[in-house]
Amino acid sequence: MILLTIDRESLLKFLDKLKREAELIAPVQRLGGATFEQIKDISEVSFLEGNPLSSPKQFFFPQTDELFQFRKGVFSFKEEAEKKRRILFGIRPCDLAALEFSDRFFSSEHGGYEDIYYWIRRRNTLLVGINCLEPEESCFCFLCGSGPFARRGYDLQLAPLENSYLVEVGSSQGEKLVSTYSDFFSPASPGDRREKEILEEKLEGKFSHKRIELKKVASRLLEDGFSGAVIENEFWEEIGNRCLDCGGCNYICPTCTCFSIMDKADRNIEVGERMRIWDSCNFSGFTRMASGANPGENKRDRIKRRFFCKLLYSQENQGLLGCVGCGRCWKVCYGEIDILKVAGEIQVK
């Protein structure tokens, strides 16, 4: 692996160069917290610790996405418009893991199909990640194997050191990038590498109080099989009663991929567009069929299905845990439903 260093001043100049040649997306500090946005001025880029509340999922799988337009039976697709080159800077390890999950979901692996809308954006985006220095109270990426340092999935990864950043090159595209802008980088010294190793050791120790075995949680769910034989219905009733059906946990989650399809047309249904929009498995209408029958009207079963999906079904279908430990769902939940606490209670059932 190629290891380099770059100081803060050079990093800003490097990003400014990238912004001139591609669409640069990075964390921006707003009144309510940081969000990922397209950068107009390099001074907007935020280097503050902590994960932005919104994940970068929206740049690959938008909340509202036009699939095609139609006019009197003639269809037109917009895929060419999405082939712009992008640089996503400041993505944290947990969100890199979430993108790996989405890559599998939207690909032809595991019996699925390749989603052209997702992959046009994905293949034209370079990922420049930054490791975390301090876990937030809601973070548990270490338990999910998604952080606090990424092991794969990035083109470049930056590890903050005392006076600079250690730059790890993770792909051929990343190698081409640092080669093109080699003036901004210097070779990493053995001291730089050791500083990163010490940082990793310190960070892992900060997760020592969170000792839940997610494999054991999955085995308990598998044993239960949604029957209530192992995990009593009263357990899910209590959690369901706290859920307000707002869908916030789904919309903020970097691995939630459920969507619905709707058509928008004029009064004569001659001109319109087909849209893909995010959906939530917590909504009562999520499982409603064309006949009007709805097997998911029970809030207890809806909340139960969400946890089965995140902690069991995702591993069976995508081979990856459906939770990356970012803690965003707990942050936005008005009912204070903490996925880690729920997992801990399942573990001892």
Secondary structure, DSSP 8 states (H G I E B T S, - for coil): --EEEE-HHHHHHHHHHHHHHSEEEEEEEETTEEEEEE-SSGGGB---SS--SS-GGGGTS-SEEEEEEEETTEEE--GGGG---EEEEEE-HHHHHHHHHHHHHTSSGGG----HHHHHHHHTEEEEEE--SS--TT--HHHHT--SS--SS-SEEEEE-SSSEEEEE-SHHHHHHHHHTGGG-EE--HHHHHHHHHHHHHHHHTTTT----HHHHHHHHHHHTTTTSSS-HHHHHHHHHH-----HHHHH-TT---EEEEEEE-TTSSEEEEEEEE--TTSTTTT--TTS--TT--HHHHHHHHHHIIIIIHHHHHSS-S--S--HHHHH-TT---HHHHHHHHHT-
